[in-house]
């Protein structure tokens, strides 16, 4: 259990849960990031991300979609779309509008990447 971190500021966790209507897990993640001076918070819940932006002014936030694009950029995965579809099969939820936007973004990034490859 050496790698586990337990939040020290339980009052802030309770405050976020009670005043912001976010879950205890999200609240603890936000408070832990502040306590640890972390550079990045991984979180998907939209309301919790908005709370984190207010509570952690200079914190970088990233969700699952951002991780997929980052992995694609590093060539760790071949396709954002393929991996996103696997997530959707396993109860990951996004709106159809966001899904379409993600596919368009990937297509545009691939177009730009191929164009830069030709120039090099």
N, CA, C and O atoms as a GROMACS GRO file, in nm:
protein
  480
    1UNK      N    1   0.082  -0.121   0.000
    1UNK     CA    2   0.000   0.000   0.000
    1UNK      C    3   0.086   0.126   0.000
    1UNK      O    4   0.036   0.234   0.032
    2UNK      N    5   0.212   0.115  -0.034
    2UNK     CA    6   0.302   0.230  -0.034
    2UNK      C    7   0.268   0.333  -0.141
    2UNK      O    8   0.302   0.450  -0.126
    3UNK      N    9   0.201   0.291  -0.248
    3UNK     CA   10   0.173   0.382  -0.359
    3UNK      C   11   0.040   0.455  -0.346
    3UNK      O   12   0.005   0.534  -0.434
    4UNK      N   13  -0.034   0.431  -0.242
    4UNK     CA   14  -0.163   0.498  -0.224
    4UNK      C   15  -0.143   0.632  -0.156
    4UNK      O   16  -0.056   0.648  -0.069
    5UNK      N   17  -0.224   0.728  -0.196
    5UNK     CA   18  -0.221   0.859  -0.132
    5UNK      C   19  -0.356   0.882  -0.067
    5UNK      O   20  -0.460   0.862  -0.130
    6UNK      N   21  -0.356   0.923   0.056
    6UNK     CA   22  -0.479   0.954   0.127
    6UNK      C   23  -0.486   1.104   0.151
    6UNK      O   24  -0.394   1.163   0.208
    7UNK      N   25  -0.595   1.164   0.108
    7UNK     CA   26  -0.614   1.309   0.120
    7UNK      C   27  -0.610   1.350   0.266
    7UNK      O   28  -0.669   1.285   0.352
    8UNK      N   29  -0.540   1.457   0.291
    8UNK     CA   30  -0.529   1.509   0.428
    8UNK      C   31  -0.642   1.607   0.462
    8UNK      O   32  -0.694   1.606   0.573
    9UNK      N   33  -0.678   1.690   0.365
    9UNK     CA   34  -0.778   1.795   0.388
    9UNK      C   35  -0.919   1.743   0.365
    9UNK      O   36  -0.982   1.771   0.263
   10UNK      N   37  -0.968   1.666   0.462
   10UNK     CA   38  -1.102   1.606   0.452
   10UNK      C   39  -1.212   1.714   0.450
   10UNK      O   40  -1.318   1.692   0.391
   11UNK      N   41  -1.186   1.829   0.514
   11UNK     CA   42  -1.285   1.938   0.514
   11UNK      C   43  -1.310   1.990   0.373
   11UNK      O   44  -1.424   2.017   0.336
   12UNK      N   45  -1.204   2.004   0.294
   12UNK     CA   46  -1.220   2.050   0.155
   12UNK      C   47  -1.296   1.947   0.073
   12UNK      O   48  -1.377   1.982  -0.013
   13UNK      N   49  -1.269   1.819   0.098
   13UNK     CA   50  -1.341   1.713   0.027
   13UNK      C   51  -1.490   1.723   0.058
   13UNK      O   52  -1.574   1.720  -0.032
   14UNK      N   53  -1.523   1.735   0.188
   14UNK     CA   54  -1.665   1.747   0.227
   14UNK      C   55  -1.728   1.872   0.167
   14UNK      O   56  -1.843   1.868   0.122
   15UNK      N   57  -1.654   1.982   0.166
   15UNK     CA   58  -1.705   2.106   0.109
   15UNK      C   59  -1.740   2.088  -0.039
   15UNK      O   60  -1.847   2.129  -0.083
   16UNK      N   61  -1.650   2.026  -0.115
   16UNK     CA   62  -1.676   2.005  -0.257
   16UNK      C   63  -1.794   1.912  -0.280
   16UNK      O   64  -1.877   1.937  -0.368
   17UNK      N   65  -1.802   1.806  -0.202
   17UNK     CA   66  -1.914   1.712  -0.216
   17UNK      C   67  -2.045   1.783  -0.185
   17UNK      O   68  -2.142   1.769  -0.260
   18UNK      N   69  -2.050   1.858  -0.076
   18UNK     CA   70  -2.176   1.921  -0.033
   18UNK      C   71  -2.214   2.044  -0.113
   18UNK      O   72  -2.332   2.065  -0.140
   19UNK      N   73  -2.117   2.125  -0.152
   19UNK     CA   74  -2.151   2.251  -0.218
   19UNK      C   75  -2.151   2.243  -0.370
   19UNK      O   76  -2.216   2.324  -0.436
   20UNK      N   77  -2.080   2.147  -0.425
   20UNK     CA   78  -2.066   2.142  -0.571
   20UNK      C   79  -2.138   2.025  -0.636
   20UNK      O   80  -2.140   2.013  -0.758
   21UNK      N   81  -2.196   1.939  -0.555
   21UNK     CA   82  -2.273   1.824  -0.605
   21UNK      C   83  -2.189   1.731  -0.694
   21UNK      O   84  -2.238   1.678  -0.794
   22UNK      N   85  -2.062   1.713  -0.656
   22UNK     CA   86  -1.979   1.615  -0.725
   22UNK      C   87  -1.951   1.500  -0.629
   22UNK      O   88  -1.966   1.515  -0.507
   23UNK      N   89  -1.911   1.389  -0.682
   23UNK     CA   90  -1.888   1.270  -0.601
   23UNK      C   91  -1.765   1.280  -0.513
   23UNK      O   92  -1.679   1.366  -0.533
   24UNK      N   93  -1.758   1.191  -0.417
   24UNK     CA   94  -1.645   1.191  -0.325
   24UNK      C   95  -1.515   1.157  -0.398
   24UNK      O   96  -1.410   1.212  -0.364
   25UNK      N   97  -1.521   1.068  -0.495
   25UNK     CA   98  -1.399   1.031  -0.570
   25UNK      C   99  -1.342   1.149  -0.646
   25UNK      O  100  -1.222   1.173  -0.643
   26UNK      N  101  -1.430   1.222  -0.715
   26UNK     CA  102  -1.385   1.340  -0.788
   26UNK      C  103  -1.333   1.447  -0.692
   26UNK      O  104  -1.232   1.511  -0.719
   27UNK      N  105  -1.403   1.464  -0.579
   27UNK     CA  106  -1.362   1.563  -0.480
   27UNK      C  107  -1.224   1.529  -0.423
   27UNK      O  108  -1.139   1.617  -0.410
   28UNK      N  109  -1.203   1.402  -0.391
   28UNK     CA  110  -1.073   1.361  -0.338
   28UNK      C  111  -0.963   1.378  -0.442
   28UNK      O  112  -0.851   1.416  -0.408
   29UNK      N  113  -0.993   1.349  -0.567
   29UNK     CA  114  -0.892   1.366  -0.673
   29UNK      C  115  -0.852   1.512  -0.686
   29UNK      O  116  -0.733   1.543  -0.701
   30UNK      N  117  -0.948   1.603  -0.680
   30UNK     CA  118  -0.921   1.746  -0.691
   30UNK      C  119  -0.835   1.793  -0.573
   30UNK      O  120  -0.735   1.861  -0.591
   31UNK      N  121  -0.876   1.756  -0.452
   31UNK     CA  122  -0.802   1.796  -0.332
   31UNK      C  123  -0.662   1.735  -0.332
   31UNK      O  124  -0.566   1.802  -0.296
   32UNK      N  125  -0.651   1.609  -0.371
   32UNK     CA  126  -0.520   1.542  -0.376
   32UNK      C  127  -0.426   1.614  -0.472
   32UNK      O  128  -0.308   1.632  -0.442
   33UNK      N  129  -0.478   1.655  -0.587
   33UNK     CA  130  -0.394   1.728  -0.683
   33UNK      C  131  -0.341   1.857  -0.624
   33UNK      O  132  -0.226   1.894  -0.646
   34UNK      N  133  -0.426   1.924  -0.548
   34UNK     CA  134  -0.383   2.048  -0.484
   34UNK      C  135  -0.277   2.019  -0.377
   34UNK      O  136  -0.176   2.088  -0.370
   35UNK      N  137  -0.301   1.919  -0.296
   35UNK     CA  138  -0.206   1.885  -0.190
   35UNK      C  139  -0.070   1.841  -0.245
   35UNK      O  140   0.034   1.870  -0.186
   36UNK      N  141  -0.073   1.772  -0.357
   36UNK     CA  142   0.050   1.718  -0.416
   36UNK      C  143   0.115   1.812  -0.517
   36UNK      O  144   0.221   1.781  -0.572
   37UNK      N  145   0.052   1.926  -0.542
   37UNK     CA  146   0.100   2.018  -0.647
   37UNK      C  147   0.118   1.945  -0.779
   37UNK      O  148   0.218   1.963  -0.848
   38UNK      N  149   0.022   1.864  -0.813
   38UNK     CA  150   0.028   1.784  -0.936
   38UNK      C  151   0.019   1.874  -1.059
   38UNK      O  152  -0.033   1.986  -1.052
   39UNK      N  153   0.071   1.824  -1.169
   39UNK     CA  154   0.069   1.899  -1.295
   39UNK      C  155  -0.054   1.868  -1.379
   39UNK      O  156  -0.093   1.947  -1.465
   40UNK      N  157  -0.115   1.752  -1.355
   40UNK     CA  158  -0.221   1.705  -1.442
   40UNK      C  159  -0.326   1.630  -1.361
   40UNK      O  160  -0.293   1.552  -1.272
   41UNK      N  161  -0.452   1.656  -1.393
   41UNK     CA  162  -0.564   1.583  -1.333
   41UNK      C  163  -0.640   1.513  -1.445
   41UNK      O  164  -0.683   1.577  -1.541
   42UNK      N  165  -0.655   1.382  -1.432
   42UNK     CA  166  -0.732   1.304  -1.529
   42UNK      C  167  -0.873   1.288  -1.476
   42UNK      O  168  -0.894   1.229  -1.370
   43UNK      N  169  -0.970   1.339  -1.551
   43UNK     CA  170  -1.108   1.335  -1.504
   43UNK      C  171  -1.203   1.353  -1.622
   43UNK      O  172  -1.181   1.440  -1.707
   44UNK      N  173  -1.307   1.271  -1.628
   44UNK     CA  174  -1.403   1.280  -1.737
   44UNK      C  175  -1.530   1.357  -1.702
   44UNK      O  176  -1.585   1.427  -1.787
   45UNK      N  177  -1.575   1.347  -1.579
   45UNK     CA  178  -1.702   1.407  -1.539
   45UNK      C  179  -1.700   1.559  -1.564
   45UNK      O  180  -1.616   1.630  -1.510
   46UNK      N  181  -1.794   1.606  -1.646
   46UNK     CA  182  -1.795   1.746  -1.688
   46UNK      C  183  -1.812   1.843  -1.570
   46UNK      O  184  -1.739   1.942  -1.561
   47UNK      N  185  -1.906   1.816  -1.482
   47UNK     CA  186  -1.927   1.904  -1.366
   47UNK      C  187  -1.803   1.907  -1.278
   47UNK      O  188  -1.761   2.014  -1.234
   48UNK      N  189  -1.744   1.790  -1.252
   48UNK     CA  190  -1.625   1.783  -1.168
   48UNK      C  191  -1.507   1.856  -1.234
   48UNK      O  192  -1.427   1.919  -1.165
   49UNK      N  193  -1.497   1.848  -1.366
   49UNK     CA  194  -1.390   1.920  -1.437
   49UNK      C  195  -1.408   2.071  -1.420
   49UNK      O  196  -1.310   2.144  -1.401
   50UNK      N  197  -1.531   2.117  -1.428
   50UNK     CA  198  -1.557   2.260  -1.409
   50UNK      C  199  -1.522   2.305  -1.267
   50UNK      O  200  -1.466   2.413  -1.248
   51UNK      N  201  -1.554   2.222  -1.169
   51UNK     CA  202  -1.518   2.251  -1.030
   51UNK      C  203  -1.365   2.254  -1.017
   51UNK      O  204  -1.310   2.344  -0.953
   52UNK      N  205  -1.298   2.157  -1.078
   52UNK     CA  206  -1.152   2.150  -1.071
   52UNK      C  207  -1.088   2.275  -1.132
   52UNK      O  208  -0.989   2.325  -1.079
   53UNK      N  209  -1.144   2.325  -1.241
   53UNK     CA  210  -1.091   2.446  -1.304
   53UNK      C  211  -1.098   2.565  -1.209
   53UNK      O  212  -1.008   2.649  -1.208
   54UNK      N  213  -1.203   2.572  -1.130
   54UNK     CA  214  -1.218   2.681  -1.033
   54UNK      C  215  -1.126   2.661  -0.913
   54UNK      O  216  -1.064   2.756  -0.866
   55UNK      N  217  -1.117   2.540  -0.865
   55UNK     CA  218  -1.043   2.508  -0.743
   55UNK      C  219  -0.893   2.502  -0.767
   55UNK      O  220  -0.813   2.541  -0.682
   56UNK      N  221  -0.855   2.454  -0.884
   56UNK     CA  222  -0.714   2.437  -0.920
   56UNK      C  223  -0.683   2.526  -1.039
   56UNK      O  224  -0.685   2.480  -1.153
   57UNK      N  225  -0.656   2.650  -1.015
   57UNK     CA  226  -0.645   2.752  -1.120
   57UNK      C  227  -0.552   2.714  -1.235
   57UNK      O  228  -0.589   2.728  -1.351
   58UNK      N  229  -0.431   2.666  -1.206
   58UNK     CA  230  -0.332   2.641  -1.310
   58UNK      C  231  -0.316   2.494  -1.346
   58UNK      O  232  -0.220   2.455  -1.412
   59UNK      N  233  -0.410   2.414  -1.302
   59UNK     CA  234  -0.401   2.270  -1.326
   59UNK      C  235  -0.439   2.236  -1.470
   59UNK      O  236  -0.533   2.292  -1.526
   60UNK      N  237  -0.364   2.146  -1.530
   60UNK     CA  238  -0.400   2.093  -1.661
   60UNK      C  239  -0.496   1.978  -1.639
   60UNK      O  240  -0.472   1.891  -1.556
   61UNK      N  241  -0.605   1.979  -1.714
   61UNK     CA  242  -0.706   1.874  -1.704
   61UNK      C  243  -0.709   1.794  -1.834
   61UNK      O  244  -0.695   1.850  -1.943
   62UNK      N  245  -0.726   1.664  -1.821
   62UNK     CA  246  -0.738   1.581  -1.939
   62UNK      C  247  -0.835   1.468  -1.908
   62UNK      O  248  -0.837   1.414  -1.797
   63UNK      N  249  -0.915   1.434  -2.006
   63UNK     CA  250  -1.008   1.323  -1.993
   63UNK      C  251  -0.966   1.208  -2.083
   63UNK      O  252  -0.859   1.211  -2.144
   64UNK      N  253  -1.050   1.110  -2.091
   64UNK     CA  254  -1.022   0.991  -2.171
   64UNK      C  255  -0.997   1.025  -2.317
   64UNK      O  256  -0.907   0.970  -2.379
   65UNK      N  257  -1.077   1.115  -2.372
   65UNK     CA  258  -1.060   1.152  -2.514
   65UNK      C  259  -0.924   1.218  -2.535
   65UNK      O  260  -0.856   1.190  -2.634
   66UNK      N  261  -0.885   1.304  -2.443
   66UNK     CA  262  -0.754   1.367  -2.452
   66UNK      C  263  -0.641   1.266  -2.446
   66UNK      O  264  -0.541   1.279  -2.516
   67UNK      N  265  -0.658   1.166  -2.362
   67UNK     CA  266  -0.557   1.060  -2.352
   67UNK      C  267  -0.548   0.984  -2.484
   67UNK      O  268  -0.438   0.951  -2.528
   68UNK      N  269  -0.662   0.957  -2.546
   68UNK     CA  270  -0.661   0.888  -2.675
   68UNK      C  271  -0.586   0.969  -2.780
   68UNK      O  272  -0.505   0.914  -2.855
   69UNK      N  273  -0.612   1.099  -2.787
   69UNK     CA  274  -0.542   1.183  -2.885
   69UNK      C  275  -0.392   1.191  -2.854
   69UNK      O  276  -0.310   1.190  -2.946
   70UNK      N  277  -0.359   1.198  -2.727
   70UNK     CA  278  -0.218   1.200  -2.688
   70UNK      C  279  -0.150   1.070  -2.727
   70UNK      O  280  -0.039   1.071  -2.781
   71UNK      N  281  -0.216   0.958  -2.700
   71UNK     CA  282  -0.161   0.827  -2.738
   71UNK      C  283  -0.146   0.816  -2.889
   71UNK      O  284  -0.049   0.758  -2.938
   72UNK      N  285  -0.241   0.871  -2.962
   72UNK     CA  286  -0.233   0.870  -3.110
   72UNK      C  287  -0.116   0.954  -3.158
   72UNK      O  288  -0.043   0.914  -3.249
   73UNK      N  289  -0.098   1.069  -3.095
   73UNK     CA  290   0.012   1.158  -3.131
   73UNK      C  291   0.147   1.089  -3.108
   73UNK      O  292   0.241   1.108  -3.186
   74UNK      N  293   0.157   1.011  -3.001
   74UNK     CA  294   0.280   0.938  -2.970
   74UNK      C  295   0.292   0.807  -3.047
   74UNK      O  296   0.389   0.733  -3.032
   75UNK      N  297   0.191   0.779  -3.130
   75UNK     CA  298   0.183   0.656  -3.209
   75UNK      C  299   0.177   0.530  -3.123
   75UNK      O  300   0.228   0.425  -3.161
   76UNK      N  301   0.115   0.544  -3.006
   76UNK     CA  302   0.093   0.429  -2.919
   76UNK      C  303  -0.032   0.352  -2.960
   76UNK      O  304  -0.045   0.233  -2.932
   77UNK      N  305  -0.123   0.422  -3.027
   77UNK     CA  306  -0.243   0.360  -3.083
   77UNK      C  307  -0.253   0.401  -3.229
   77UNK      O  308  -0.200   0.505  -3.269
   78UNK      N  309  -0.322   0.320  -3.308
   78UNK     CA  310  -0.334   0.349  -3.451
   78UNK      C  311  -0.450   0.443  -3.482
   78UNK      O  312  -0.446   0.516  -3.582
   79UNK      N  313  -0.552   0.442  -3.396
   79UNK     CA  314  -0.672   0.517  -3.428
   79UNK      C  315  -0.747   0.557  -3.302
   79UNK      O  316  -0.772   0.474  -3.214
   80UNK      N  317  -0.781   0.684  -3.292
   80UNK     CA  318  -0.867   0.730  -3.184
   80UNK      C  319  -1.004   0.666  -3.200
   80UNK      O  320  -1.063   0.618  -3.102
   81UNK      N  321  -1.055   0.664  -3.323
   81UNK     CA  322  -1.188   0.610  -3.348
   81UNK      C  323  -1.200   0.465  -3.304
   81UNK      O  324  -1.297   0.429  -3.238
   82UNK      N  325  -1.104   0.381  -3.340
   82UNK     CA  326  -1.110   0.239  -3.302
   82UNK      C  327  -1.114   0.222  -3.150
   82UNK      O  328  -1.195   0.145  -3.098
   83UNK      N  329  -1.027   0.294  -3.082
   83UNK     CA  330  -1.021   0.283  -2.937
   83UNK      C  331  -1.144   0.342  -2.870
   83UNK      O  332  -1.191   0.289  -2.769
   84UNK      N  333  -1.195   0.449  -2.926
   84UNK     CA  334  -1.317   0.509  -2.873
   84UNK      C  335  -1.435   0.413  -2.888
   84UNK      O  336  -1.516   0.399  -2.798
   85UNK      N  337  -1.443   0.348  -3.002
   85UNK     CA  338  -1.550   0.251  -3.025
   85UNK      C  339  -1.543   0.135  -2.925
   85UNK      O  340  -1.646   0.086  -2.879
   86UNK      N  341  -1.422   0.092  -2.892
   86UNK     CA  342  -1.406  -0.013  -2.789
   86UNK      C  343  -1.456   0.036  -2.654
   86UNK      O  344  -1.523  -0.037  -2.581
   87UNK      N  345  -1.423   0.160  -2.620
   87UNK     CA  346  -1.470   0.217  -2.494
   87UNK      C  347  -1.622   0.224  -2.491
   87UNK      O  348  -1.685   0.192  -2.390
   88UNK      N  349  -1.682   0.265  -2.603
   88UNK     CA  350  -1.828   0.277  -2.610
   88UNK      C  351  -1.895   0.141  -2.594
   88UNK      O  352  -2.004   0.132  -2.537
   89UNK      N  353  -1.831   0.036  -2.642
   89UNK     CA  354  -1.885  -0.099  -2.624
   89UNK      C  355  -1.884  -0.139  -2.476
   89UNK      O  356  -1.959  -0.227  -2.434
   90UNK      N  357  -1.797  -0.074  -2.400
   90UNK     CA  358  -1.780  -0.108  -2.259
   90UNK      C  359  -1.835   0.000  -2.166
   90UNK      O  360  -1.779   0.027  -2.061
   91UNK      N  361  -1.946   0.061  -2.208
   91UNK     CA  362  -2.025   0.154  -2.126
   91UNK      C  363  -1.964   0.292  -2.105
   91UNK      O  364  -2.010   0.366  -2.018
   92UNK      N  365  -1.862   0.329  -2.182
   92UNK     CA  366  -1.815   0.467  -2.182
   92UNK      C  367  -1.920   0.548  -2.256
   92UNK      O  368  -1.972   0.504  -2.358
   93UNK      N  369  -1.953   0.667  -2.204
   93UNK     CA  370  -2.063   0.743  -2.263
   93UNK      C  371  -2.017   0.881  -2.309
   93UNK      O  372  -1.950   0.954  -2.236
   94UNK      N  373  -2.054   0.914  -2.432
   94UNK     CA  374  -2.040   1.050  -2.484
   94UNK      C  375  -2.160   1.076  -2.575
   94UNK      O  376  -2.226   0.982  -2.620
   95UNK      N  377  -2.186   1.201  -2.601
   95UNK     CA  378  -2.300   1.235  -2.686
   95UNK      C  379  -2.265   1.207  -2.832
   95UNK      O  380  -2.148   1.209  -2.870
   96UNK      N  381  -2.366   1.182  -2.914
   96UNK     CA  382  -2.342   1.163  -3.058
   96UNK      C  383  -2.274   1.286  -3.120
   96UNK      O  384  -2.192   1.273  -3.210
   97UNK      N  385  -2.308   1.403  -3.071
   97UNK     CA  386  -2.248   1.526  -3.122
   97UNK      C  387  -2.098   1.529  -3.094
   97UNK      O  388  -2.019   1.564  -3.181
   98UNK      N  389  -2.059   1.492  -2.972
   98UNK     CA  390  -1.917   1.489  -2.937
   98UNK      C  391  -1.845   1.379  -3.015
   98UNK      O  392  -1.732   1.398  -3.059
   99UNK      N  393  -1.910   1.265  -3.033
   99UNK     CA  394  -1.850   1.155  -3.110
   99UNK      C  395  -1.816   1.203  -3.251
   99UNK      O  396  -1.706   1.180  -3.300
  100UNK      N  397  -1.910   1.270  -3.314
  100UNK     CA  398  -1.889   1.321  -3.450
  100UNK      C  399  -1.774   1.422  -3.451
  100UNK      O  400  -1.690   1.421  -3.541
  101UNK      N  401  -1.771   1.509  -3.352
  101UNK     CA  402  -1.666   1.611  -3.342
  101UNK      C  403  -1.528   1.546  -3.327
  101UNK      O  404  -1.430   1.593  -3.386
  102UNK      N  405  -1.520   1.439  -3.248
  102UNK     CA  406  -1.394   1.369  -3.227
  102UNK      C  407  -1.345   1.308  -3.358
  102UNK      O  408  -1.227   1.318  -3.390
  103UNK      N  409  -1.436   1.245  -3.433
  103UNK     CA  410  -1.397   1.183  -3.560
  103UNK      C  411  -1.350   1.289  -3.660
  103UNK      O  412  -1.253   1.266  -3.733
  104UNK      N  413  -1.417   1.403  -3.662
  104UNK     CA  414  -1.374   1.512  -3.751
  104UNK      C  415  -1.237   1.564  -3.711
  104UNK      O  416  -1.153   1.592  -3.797
  105UNK      N  417  -1.214   1.577  -3.582
  105UNK     CA  418  -1.086   1.625  -3.534
  105UNK      C  419  -0.974   1.528  -3.571
  105UNK      O  420  -0.868   1.569  -3.616
  106UNK      N  421  -0.999   1.399  -3.552
  106UNK     CA  422  -0.897   1.301  -3.589
  106UNK      C  423  -0.868   1.307  -3.738
  106UNK      O  424  -0.752   1.301  -3.780
  107UNK      N  425  -0.973   1.317  -3.820
  107UNK     CA  426  -0.955   1.324  -3.964
  107UNK      C  427  -0.873   1.448  -4.002
  107UNK      O  428  -0.783   1.439  -4.086
  108UNK      N  429  -0.903   1.562  -3.942
  108UNK     CA  430  -0.829   1.685  -3.970
  108UNK      C  431  -0.683   1.674  -3.927
  108UNK      O  432  -0.593   1.720  -3.997
  109UNK      N  433  -0.660   1.613  -3.811
  109UNK     CA  434  -0.523   1.595  -3.763
  109UNK      C  435  -0.444   1.502  -3.854
  109UNK      O  436  -0.326   1.526  -3.881
  110UNK      N  437  -0.508   1.397  -3.902
  110UNK     CA  438  -0.441   1.305  -3.993
  110UNK      C  439  -0.407   1.374  -4.125
  110UNK      O  440  -0.299   1.354  -4.180
  111UNK      N  441  -0.500   1.454  -4.173
  111UNK     CA  442  -0.477   1.529  -4.297
  111UNK      C  443  -0.355   1.621  -4.281
  111UNK      O  444  -0.267   1.626  -4.367
  112UNK      N  445  -0.353   1.693  -4.168
  112UNK     CA  446  -0.243   1.784  -4.141
  112UNK      C  447  -0.112   1.708  -4.125
  112UNK      O  448  -0.008   1.751  -4.175
  113UNK      N  449  -0.117   1.596  -4.055
  113UNK     CA  450   0.003   1.515  -4.033
  113UNK      C  451   0.059   1.465  -4.167
  113UNK      O  452   0.179   1.474  -4.190
  114UNK      N  453  -0.028   1.414  -4.254
  114UNK     CA  454   0.016   1.364  -4.383
  114UNK      C  455   0.074   1.477  -4.468
  114UNK      O  456   0.172   1.457  -4.539
  115UNK      N  457   0.014   1.594  -4.460
  115UNK     CA  458   0.062   1.709  -4.535
  115UNK      C  459   0.203   1.746  -4.487
  115UNK      O  460   0.290   1.774  -4.569
  116UNK      N  461   0.224   1.748  -4.357
  116UNK     CA  462   0.357   1.780  -4.302
  116UNK      C  463   0.458   1.672  -4.340
  116UNK      O  464   0.575   1.704  -4.364
  117UNK      N  465   0.417   1.547  -4.345
  117UNK     CA  466   0.508   1.440  -4.382
  117UNK      C  467   0.557   1.457  -4.526
  117UNK      O  468   0.674   1.431  -4.556
  118UNK      N  469   0.467   1.501  -4.613
  118UNK     CA  470   0.503   1.523  -4.753
  118UNK      C  471   0.605   1.636  -4.762
  118UNK      O  472   0.700   1.629  -4.840
  119UNK      N  473   0.585   1.742  -4.683
  119UNK     CA  474   0.677   1.857  -4.687
  119UNK      C  475   0.815   1.821  -4.635
  119UNK      O  476   0.915   1.879  -4.678
  120UNK      N  477   0.822   1.726  -4.542
  120UNK     CA  478   0.952   1.689  -4.485
  120UNK      C  479   1.019   1.595  -4.580
  120UNK      O  480   1.131   1.550  -4.554
   0.00000   0.00000   0.00000
